[in-house]
Amino acid sequence: MMPIMKKIVELKHWQVFAIILLPVFNPGINFVVDGILGSLSFTFFFFWILSIGLVLNDLLPNSKKVNSNYFQISAGFIIIYFVYIIFVAGGGYYINNHNYKEYGLWIWLIIPLHLYLMWSIFYMFHYAAKIISRLNIFVNKKKDSTTAGYFFGFWFYLIGIWIIQPKIHELLNKSSDGQ
């Protein structure tokens, strides 16, 4: 799995942007095709973040590495739960004060899973941002206080891709040169 992740991390910023965004502009053939294209785009986005976290963490010395087990669990949960929502739950849930009784006891499962989903997304963004900052400190030998910037770059990914991916390329080049 690591060679695929390394290839994903080495993609140019415009390639990542195109892979994530182009499936959204499909002609709306039918629900299944739209669901598949949306799922592939979404899955690639989180697989890109997972790749960043794991590949860049491997470039750090052992004393600076961060445990990635929970990061991987979070990524798996996000991808599986979103695919479930798209294909099994018909694209999502619409719960409000007027229809919550229609969901019955399932609402007691849906709401905690959604809250955990949001926590997992925040955790993935934070972990990947922290790894980029740590590698930047290690490679450039200077303080890096942009973890929050990388976090928001992942959150606002349409803009963040254009900032984060070139930074990753810079770090990969410097770390491969032995600096």
C-alpha positions, -999 to +999 in steps of 0.1 A: +000+000+000+029+024+007+041+026-029+006+038-040+005+063-011+040+076-021+027+081-057-003+100-044+018+123-022+041+129-052+012+141-075+013+177-086-012+201-069-033+205-101-035+167-104-048+163-069-073+191-075-085+176-107-090+141-093-110+155-063-130+180-082-137+167-117-160+139-107-183+165-092-190+179-126-206+148-141-237+152-162-259+136-135-266+104-154-283+086-125-281+081-088-258+051-089-233+068-113-234+100-093-229+081-061-199+061-074-182+092-088-189+112-056-176+083-035-144+080-056-137+117-053-144+117-016-124+085-010-094+099-029-095+131-008-093+112+025-068+087+010-047+117+000-047+129+036-040+094+049-011+092+024+003+125+036+001+114+072+017+080+067+044+088+041+056+120+057+056+103+092+080+077+077+104+104+067+107+116+103+134+101+126+121+076+151+123+101+180+100+125+161+075+100+147+038+101+158+018+069+164-005+065+134-028+037+146-058+060+155-052+081+124-056+050+103-087+039+122-102+073+117-096+072+080-111+038+077-142+048+096-147+080+076-144+062+042-166+032+052-193+054+069-195+078+040-198+051+014-225+035+036-244+068+038-242+073+000-253+038-010-273+023+018-289+054+033-298+069+000-274+098+001-279+108+037-303+116+065-326+145+069-334+147+106-353+176+121-378+183+148-407+172+127-395+138+114-371+125+140-397+099+152-396+083+117-361+070+125-372+054+157-344+039+178-320+043+149-316+080+157-297+069+189-271+053+166-271+078+138-264+109+159-234+095+178-220+080+146-223+114+129-206+131+158-178+105+157-175+111+120-170+148+126-144+141+153-126+117+129-124+143+101-110+169+125-085+144+139-073+134+103-069+171+094-050+178+126-027+147+124-017+154+088-011+191+096+010+182+126+031+157+105+037+184+078+048+208+105+071+183+122+088+174+090+092+210+081+109+217+114+131+186+110+141+194+073+145+232+076+158+232+111+137+261+122+104+266+141+072+261+121+040+275+136+017+268+106+000+237+119-033+256+121-027+269+086-023+234+072-054+223+092-075+250+076-059+242+043-073+207+045-106+221+057-109+245+028-093+220+005-102+237-028-077+264-019-055+244+005-044+219-021-026+247-039-007+255-008-002+221+009+008+200-020+037+223-032+049+224+004+049+186+005+069+185-027+094+209-012+098+188+020+101+155-001+128+171-022+148+184+007+144+152+027+156+131-002+186+154-007+197+144+028+192+179+044 
